[in-house]
Amino acid sequence: MKRHIYEETTQWNDSNGANHVYVFNEKPSGRSVTALAYVPVGSTKVHKFRTPLKLDLKGRTFKELA
């Protein structure tokens, strides 16, 4: 199964937003996507989710890295 690696490029209106790198099982499209893992901003360590996390894509943007 091919994994899709995307960096979030969302412009947040407050200082609480952070753009991480996510590993998805499919390309982000439509209303939601399932994330398998992520790399927090400023880190190089991959954090795998115990249970895949469903992300709401409303208002969020991503660019493909690999």
Summary of the structure (lengths in Angstrom):
residues: 66
radius of gyration: 11.4
end to end distance: 14.1
largest distance: 36.3
contacts: 144
relative contact order: 0.32
helix: 0%
strand: 45%
